[in-house]
Amino acid sequence: MKKIIFLSLTVFFVLGCGSKKPVFLKLNHTDKNLTYRSSIIQDIDTKAMGMSQNQKSTQIVDYNYELLKKLPDNSTDYKVKIMRVKIDQSTADGGLKFDTDTDEPKNQQERIYAGLKGAIMRMKIDENGLISDFSGADKMLDKMFEELPGSQLETLKKTMKAQFGNAAYQEIMQDFISFYPDKAVTVGDTWERSIKRSAAVGMDIKTTYTLTKRSKGKMYIDLKGVISPNADSKGLDMGMMKIQYSLSGTQSGSMIVDEATGWVDRNEVVQNFSGPMEITSPELPMGSMTAEMEAQSNILLERID
């Protein structure tokens, strides 16, 4: 079973200023143009019907964020452009190595990734990190599939929209900026935040954040979280096949944030999770089956401009 890897997207981490006094963590839209690199290394094992399969992948995506305008309601309108996609994926039935900066696409899967480069999206974020609107991803995918040859692309299109459409992008990005405390914090303080991901791979994640240090204009934050299944998730609809995930695990990581600009310099997170996948399809002998999944994801977000 081939899996389309999540593109990971970039995040806004913003803080107030001050050297010793407690500070509020708020979005402060001061930089008008930024470029970030998202790197995701995944190692996934699946077991079903007495058979095991391993998939390893490395995915790199560069994003440019351009501040378009600040709105009367204190939110900000951004243009998001995908600058580069690099994929190195190894599966039991082959693999994929493709870099939009250096390679010409040779097949449909490579043409899909090539079509992501240069794609433009829009998002609206308020000062508390709430994304109230996200657009452009669905349009990008529709255009991409119109230009691809082949008559059996509807299933792949559904899969791509479930993972890379407007709703999925907004949810993933909201996950990463849903950490702001509701009061001022100082070094040593901790706070908790919970997020609910209900797109293709549903998860509830409860995370504890700790402000560990402030030094030379930087703020250092550690995080630890617990991952549990989201019963309200719609699962992954691939047309003739549907997959419902029930995953549990942990995540841990750290952030370095620039106080003056309010943007993240570096964010590292390691996720370990496992659980059953319920697969339903009329092509299966019994109509459905359960597979076990175990995975580790190493996620790095860093500013590169």
Secondary structure by P-SEA (a helix, b strand, c coil): ccccccccbbbbbbbbbbcccbbbbcccccccbbbbbbbbbbbbbbbcccbbbbbbbbbbbbbbbbbcccccccbbbbbbbbcbbbbbbbcccbbbbbbccccccccaaaaaaaaaccbbbbbbbcccccccccccaaaaaaaaaaacccccaaaaaaaaaacccaaaaaaaaaaaacccccccccccbbbbbbbbbcccbbbbbbbbbbbccccccbbbbbbbbbbbbcccccccccccbbbbbbccccccbbbbbbcccccccbbbbbbbbbbbbbbbccccccccbbbbbbbbbbbbbbbcc
